[in-house]
Amino acid sequence: PDEAFQSSGSTVFSQEVLDILDLKTKDNPPILQARLTGLAAPERPLLGGANFYVYAEPRRDRSYVMGVDAAQGIHGDYHYMAIFDQHDGTFFEEVASFWSNEIDAKAFGHVCTLGAELFNNAFITPEIQGGGLATCMTIVVENRYMRIYQRKTLDTISNATGDANIFRYGIFTSHQVKDALIQNARNLLSEKRLLLRTPYLIDQFKAFKKEAGKS
């Protein structure tokens, strides 16, 4: 995995490619902006108050995937959701995004469900750490939305409770998993098979660094 990174403390993703994407965002503003709280219907945002951005209308002939990163607590790190059009499976275009540090993980689960249903019942891939468990449970248990990533946990087969369910929702991002995800993202960017549209997300890619053996 170390081959995926430059020297310690350097940025991980190509700044040149990200600068080009940054310029493209100015020519492709969102077609819809709204404010979501997860507890009420979408609201028309006041100036600067939008937290949900749509860049392309959902198409019936397309398949969509959603990446979900839930924060822990409120007013700290940001919840972030991004929806991608998979096109033919070799190119991924960001078509919608949401971010907020003003709602809890459960409310974020309602936002994710709304976004997934809007885009043809998109397949949700959430991270389980932080507030991810509460977000996943809201999506699956409360909203009964089942198009979500599941992982097999063989260690639960012979547990004391006799629980036969060996599948759990969400991705557990160990260092190995994170390194693999970063390498895949680098490849997609360098091969121009990933189109990012949200300035906030592009800024996060620009600032991402590898330092002292961890990212």
C-alpha positions in Angstrom: 0.0 0.0 0.0 2.9 2.4 0.6 3.4 2.5 -3.2 0.1 4.3 -3.4 1.5 7.4 -1.8 4.2 10.0 -2.4 6.7 10.9 0.3 5.5 11.3 3.9 3.5 14.5 4.5 2.7 15.0 0.8 -0.7 15.3 -0.8 -2.1 12.0 -2.1 -4.1 13.0 -5.1 -3.0 14.8 -8.2 -3.4 18.6 -7.6 -3.3 19.2 -11.3 -6.3 17.0 -12.0 -8.2 18.4 -9.1 -7.5 22.0 -10.2 -9.0 21.1 -13.6 -12.1 19.7 -11.9 -12.3 22.8 -9.8 -12.5 25.0 -12.9 -15.2 22.8 -14.4 -17.4 23.3 -11.3 -17.7 27.0 -12.3 -19.2 26.0 -15.7 -21.5 23.4 -14.2 -23.4 24.9 -11.2 -26.0 22.8 -9.4 -29.5 22.6 -11.0 -31.1 22.3 -7.5 -30.1 23.5 -4.1 -32.1 22.6 -0.9 -31.8 22.5 2.8 -32.3 19.1 4.4 -32.6 18.3 8.1 -33.7 14.7 7.9 -36.7 15.6 10.1 -38.9 17.6 7.7 -39.6 18.1 4.0 -36.8 19.7 2.0 -36.7 23.5 2.4 -35.9 26.3 0.1 -32.6 27.5 1.4 -31.7 31.0 2.5 -28.6 32.5 1.0 -25.7 30.3 1.8 -28.0 27.9 3.7 -28.1 25.0 1.2 -26.6 21.6 2.2 -28.0 19.4 -0.6 -26.8 20.0 -4.2 -28.1 18.2 -7.3 -26.0 18.5 -10.5 -28.0 16.2 -12.9 -31.6 14.9 -13.0 -32.1 11.2 -12.2 -32.4 9.1 -15.3 -34.4 5.9 -15.4 -31.8 4.1 -17.6 -28.9 4.8 -15.2 -27.7 3.0 -12.1 -26.5 5.1 -9.1 -24.3 4.5 -6.1 -24.0 6.5 -2.9 -21.0 6.9 -0.6 -21.8 7.8 3.0 -19.5 9.0 5.7 -21.2 9.7 9.0 -19.6 12.0 11.6 -19.6 11.3 15.3 -21.6 13.8 17.3 -22.8 17.3 16.2 -20.8 20.4 15.4 -17.6 18.5 14.9 -16.7 16.6 11.8 -19.2 16.8 8.8 -21.6 14.1 7.6 -21.0 13.7 3.9 -23.1 11.9 1.2 -22.2 11.8 -2.5 -24.2 10.1 -5.2 -22.6 8.9 -8.4 -23.9 8.0 -11.8 -22.1 4.8 -12.8 -22.7 5.3 -16.6 -21.4 2.0 -18.2 -19.5 1.0 -15.0 -16.2 2.5 -16.1 -16.9 6.2 -15.4 -18.3 7.7 -12.2 -19.9 11.2 -12.3 -21.0 12.9 -9.1 -24.6 14.0 -9.5 -25.6 15.0 -6.0 -24.1 15.7 -2.6 -25.0 16.6 1.0 -22.9 17.7 4.0 -23.8 19.0 7.4 -22.5 19.1 11.0 -25.8 20.4 12.3 -27.8 17.1 12.4 -27.3 13.8 14.3 -26.4 10.5 12.7 -30.0 9.2 12.7 -31.3 12.3 10.9 -28.5 11.8 8.4 -29.8 8.3 7.8 -33.1 9.8 6.7 -31.3 12.2 4.4 -29.4 9.3 2.8 -32.6 7.3 2.3 -34.3 10.3 0.6 -31.3 10.9 -1.7 -31.1 7.2 -2.6 -34.8 7.0 -3.4 -34.6 10.1 -5.5 -31.8 8.5 -7.7 -33.5 5.3 -8.7 -33.0 3.5 -5.4 -29.2 4.0 -5.4 -27.0 1.4 -3.8 -25.7 2.8 -0.5 -22.2 2.1 0.7 -21.8 3.6 4.2 -18.8 3.6 6.5 -19.7 2.0 9.8 -17.3 3.9 12.1 -18.2 7.1 14.0 -21.9 7.6 13.7 -22.2 5.1 10.9 -24.0 2.4 12.9 -26.9 4.8 13.9 -27.1 6.0 10.2 -27.2 2.4 8.9 -29.9 1.4 11.4 -32.0 4.3 10.5 -31.8 3.5 6.8 -32.5 -0.3 7.2 -34.6 -0.6 10.3 -36.7 2.6 10.4 -36.9 3.3 6.6 -36.7 -0.4 5.5 -34.3 0.5 2.7 -32.3 -2.6 1.8 -30.2 -1.6 -1.1 -27.2 -1.2 1.1 -23.7 -2.8 1.4 -23.5 -5.9 3.6 -20.4 -7.6 4.8 -20.0 -11.2 6.1 -18.8 -11.5 9.7 -17.8 -15.1 10.1 -16.8 -14.6 13.8 -20.5 -14.4 14.7 -21.4 -17.9 13.4 -20.8 -19.6 16.8 -21.6 -16.8 19.1 -23.2 -17.4 22.5 -26.6 -16.1 21.4 -26.9 -18.5 18.5 -27.5 -15.6 16.1 -27.5 -17.0 12.6 -27.3 -13.6 11.0 -23.6 -13.4 9.8 -24.1 -10.2 7.7 -23.6 -6.7 9.0 -24.3 -3.4 7.2 -21.6 -0.9 6.1 -17.9 -1.0 5.5 -15.4 -1.2 8.3 -12.5 0.9 7.1 -9.4 -0.7 8.5 -6.0 0.7 7.4 -5.8 -1.9 4.7 -9.3 -1.1 3.4 -8.6 2.6 3.5 -5.4 2.2 1.5 -7.2 0.1 -1.1 -9.9 2.7 -1.4 -7.4 5.5 -1.7 -5.5 3.7 -4.5 -8.7 3.0 -6.4 -9.6 6.7 -6.2 -6.2 7.7 -7.3 -6.5 5.4 -10.3 -9.9 6.7 -11.3 -8.7 10.3 -11.1 -5.5 9.8 -13.0 -7.4 7.8 -15.7 -10.1 10.6 -15.9 -12.8 8.1 -14.9 -14.1 10.1 -11.9 -15.9 13.5 -12.3 -16.2 15.4 -9.0 -18.6 18.4 -9.0 -18.8 19.6 -5.4 -16.2 22.3 -4.5 -16.2 21.1 -0.9 -15.4 17.5 -1.9 -12.7 18.6 -4.3 -11.1 20.7 -1.5 -11.2 17.6 0.7 -9.3 15.6 -2.0 -6.8 18.4 -2.3 -6.1 18.5 1.4 -5.8 14.8 1.9 -2.3 13.8 3.0 -0.4 10.7 4.0 1.7 11.3 7.1 3.7 9.0 9.4 2.2 5.8 8.1 -1.4 6.9 8.3 -3.8 9.0 6.3 
